[in-house]
Structures are given as C-alpha cells and as structure tokens.
Amino acid sequence: MKLKVRRFSIKDILLKINEQIIKSKGHDFQIGHAYFMGENIDLIQRMNKKVIPLLLEYYMNDEKEVKGILYNAGLQVEENSWPIKITGKRA
C-alpha cells in the first residue's frame, strides 16, 4: 500500500531527506520508515512532531541546514517559526 497524504508521496520525501543526510552525516543517520507507521497518516504532523526534531538534533539546531534539507525534499517551511515546521509541499 502506497500512502499519499495531501498529494505527498511519503516515500519520495523520505528518499530525498535521506539523500541529504547520507551526504552530510553518513548512512547511519538515515530516517527509517518507523517514523511513518501507525494510525495517524498526516505527513505534516509526523514531520513536525517526529522528523524535524530528529533533524534538529542531528544538526545541533542548525536551522539553516535543516531548512535546506526540507527545501530540497520539496517541502514548504513555515516562516519565522521555532521550532521549524513545514506547512506542506512547495508549489
């Protein structure tokens, strides 16, 4: 079953995020599918509550680095928010 939420492909976004992580941190830091399992399939909520905090931890709260990863994955980052939040997919 391929989940799509608000015209997002979780698989595509996860692949793009992990490509950036591998380039900068290595294979051991990739984000796994477990972050997207469970009853709640709202990608934005999962990203904001689980994945983005993990990225901030990996990159020692480097806002510019994490926003770059999210941007390269095709996600729209909410302006002037801390912690960083996404609002959807970039047009």
Rosetta silent file (secondary structure, phi, psi, omega in degrees, C-alpha in Angstrom):
SEQUENCE: MKLKVRRFSIKDILLKINEQIIKSKGHDFQIGHAYFMGENIDLIQRMNKKVIPLLLEYYMNDEKEVKGILYNAGLQVEENSWPIKITGKRA
SCORE:     score description
SCORE:     0.000 S_00000001
   1 L     0.000  127.054  178.411    0.000    0.000    0.000 S_00000001
   2 L  -102.463  115.203 -179.586    1.428    3.383   -1.005 S_00000001
   3 L   -83.817  132.206  172.023    0.257    6.167    1.271 S_00000001
   4 E  -125.934  130.375 -177.844   -0.249    9.588   -0.204 S_00000001
   5 E  -126.085  122.294 -179.444   -1.222   12.426    2.052 S_00000001
   6 L    49.317   46.271 -179.821   -2.228   15.807    0.664 S_00000001
   7 L    62.689   25.848  175.381   -0.596   14.868   -2.643 S_00000001
   8 E  -100.497  142.847  167.578    2.622   13.922   -0.867 S_00000001
   9 E  -105.541  110.101 -178.856    4.460   10.737   -1.536 S_00000001
  10 H   -56.321  -41.278 -179.036    5.983    9.778    1.790 S_00000001
  11 H   -59.895  -47.294 -178.409    8.441    7.517    0.012 S_00000001
  12 H   -63.766  -42.399 -179.875    9.716   10.287   -2.276 S_00000001
  13 H   -66.307  -43.736  179.135   10.120   12.790    0.544 S_00000001
  14 H   -62.759  -40.917  177.342   11.883   10.267    2.772 S_00000001
  15 H   -61.334  -43.089 -179.132   14.260    9.330   -0.056 S_00000001
  16 H   -67.408  -41.216  177.693   15.135   12.986   -0.679 S_00000001
  17 H   -63.722  -45.811 -179.059   15.693   13.699    3.010 S_00000001
  18 H   -65.579  -32.655  175.116   17.857   10.605    3.399 S_00000001
  19 H   -58.534  -44.034  179.876   19.941   11.535    0.334 S_00000001
  20 H   -67.616  -39.820  179.404   20.852   14.801    2.065 S_00000001
  21 H   -63.966  -44.582 -179.835   21.551   13.051    5.371 S_00000001
  22 H   -59.806  -41.842 -179.747   23.835   10.494    3.710 S_00000001
  23 H   -62.470  -38.813 -173.071   25.825   13.293    2.018 S_00000001
  24 H  -100.722  -28.257 -175.442   26.393   15.213    5.227 S_00000001
  25 L  -120.755  -26.187 -177.640   26.235   12.665    8.077 S_00000001
  26 L   110.538  169.704 -176.037   26.508    9.171    6.582 S_00000001
  27 H   -63.108  -31.772 -175.251   24.288    6.134    6.167 S_00000001
  28 H   -65.360  -14.538 -176.171   23.902    5.508    9.892 S_00000001
  29 H  -101.379    6.650 -178.284   21.779    8.636   10.345 S_00000001
  30 L   -60.939  150.395  177.806   19.058    7.853    7.806 S_00000001
  31 L   -90.494  128.390 -176.516   15.443    8.235    8.887 S_00000001
  32 L   -92.851  172.330 -177.351   13.569    4.934    8.800 S_00000001
  33 H   -67.008  -20.407 -176.879   10.028    4.002    7.914 S_00000001
  34 H   -59.569  -27.475  178.466    9.040    3.557   11.572 S_00000001
  35 H   -66.981  -14.037 -175.868    8.503    7.320   11.869 S_00000001
  36 H  -115.802   13.745  179.532    5.630    6.976    9.409 S_00000001
  37 L   -96.424  158.793  177.325    3.888    3.916   10.855 S_00000001
  38 L   116.711 -174.682 -175.302    0.751    3.902   12.969 S_00000001
  39 L   -73.151  -38.911 -176.807   -2.791    5.144   12.763 S_00000001
  40 L   -80.759  116.410 -178.841   -2.095    8.808   12.073 S_00000001
  41 L  -106.885   16.830  178.858   -1.065    9.201    8.427 S_00000001
  42 L   -75.375  106.016 -175.473   -0.897   13.022    8.406 S_00000001
  43 H   -60.816  -43.375 -177.914    2.547   13.635    6.933 S_00000001
  44 H   -60.154  -45.716  179.791    2.768   17.257    8.017 S_00000001
  45 H   -63.626  -43.403  179.570    2.029   16.390   11.645 S_00000001
  46 H   -64.773  -41.039  178.140    4.512   13.496   11.642 S_00000001
  47 H   -62.474  -46.972 -176.109    7.200   15.645   10.062 S_00000001
  48 H   -68.930  -33.398 -175.050    6.657   18.487   12.537 S_00000001
  49 H   -97.528  -21.164 -175.918    6.478   16.302   15.645 S_00000001
  50 H  -121.628  -52.448 -171.657    8.927   13.500   14.858 S_00000001
  51 H   -76.694  -47.236 -178.482   11.207   14.022   11.877 S_00000001
  52 H   -62.700  -44.422  174.646   12.088   17.712   12.204 S_00000001
  53 H   -57.799  -37.147  177.315   13.038   17.403   15.904 S_00000001
  54 H   -65.476  -43.534  177.764   15.291   14.482   14.951 S_00000001
  55 H   -62.049  -40.932  178.343   16.901   16.521   12.167 S_00000001
  56 H   -62.943  -36.545  176.582   17.445   19.411   14.579 S_00000001
  57 H   -67.343  -47.244  179.071   19.157   17.000   16.960 S_00000001
  58 H   -56.409  -40.206 -173.920   21.332   15.532   14.179 S_00000001
  59 L  -105.595   23.230  173.058   22.408   19.004   13.041 S_00000001
  60 L    50.269   47.794  178.331   22.736   20.572   16.505 S_00000001
  61 L    60.510   26.690  176.605   19.823   23.013   15.972 S_00000001
  62 L   -77.339   94.475 -175.710   21.374   24.368   12.767 S_00000001
  63 H   -57.246  -42.744 -178.438   18.233   25.992   11.385 S_00000001
  64 H   -62.892  -43.975 -179.521   19.793   26.778    8.010 S_00000001
  65 H   -63.835  -46.971 -177.946   20.947   23.175    7.458 S_00000001
  66 H   -67.466  -42.259  177.267   17.607   21.619    8.431 S_00000001
  67 H   -61.647  -37.674  177.317   15.599   24.099    6.361 S_00000001
  68 H   -62.707  -41.533  178.067   17.850   23.306    3.400 S_00000001
  69 H   -63.043  -45.575 -179.605   17.171   19.588    3.771 S_00000001
  70 H   -65.613  -41.573  178.714   13.421   20.177    3.947 S_00000001
  71 H   -61.788  -45.428  179.605   13.510   22.575    0.994 S_00000001
  72 H   -65.364  -21.871  176.692   15.471   20.079   -1.111 S_00000001
  73 L   -85.541   -0.258  177.559   12.844   17.455   -0.257 S_00000001
  74 L    87.376   20.150 -177.285   10.200   19.741   -1.785 S_00000001
  75 E  -102.628  146.683  178.002    8.635   20.901    1.470 S_00000001
  76 E   -91.788  123.555 -179.378    7.421   24.397    2.357 S_00000001
  77 E   -95.563  133.710  178.337    8.861   25.655    5.645 S_00000001
  78 L   -65.359  132.664 -179.260    6.761   27.992    7.791 S_00000001
  79 L   -71.257  142.228  173.275    8.343   31.436    8.012 S_00000001
  80 L    53.021   41.784  176.940    9.632   32.722   11.363 S_00000001
  81 L  -118.108  141.122  172.238    8.738   29.636   13.370 S_00000001
  82 L  -139.799  124.510    2.340   10.773   27.924   16.038 S_00000001
  83 L   -69.235  165.943 -179.200   10.938   25.063   16.194 S_00000001
  84 L   -59.910  139.784  177.149   10.930   24.678   12.440 S_00000001
  85 L  -137.141  148.855  172.107    7.634   23.497   10.949 S_00000001
  86 E   -99.916  154.355  178.338    6.507   22.574    7.485 S_00000001
  87 E  -114.862  -10.492  179.852    3.176   23.710    6.069 S_00000001
  88 E   157.110 -159.891 -179.271    3.003   21.496    3.013 S_00000001
  89 E   -94.012  140.186  177.022    4.643   20.829   -0.289 S_00000001
  90 L   -65.429  144.038  179.294    6.289   23.628   -2.253 S_00000001
  91 L   -76.367    0.000    0.000    4.446   24.600   -5.409 S_00000001
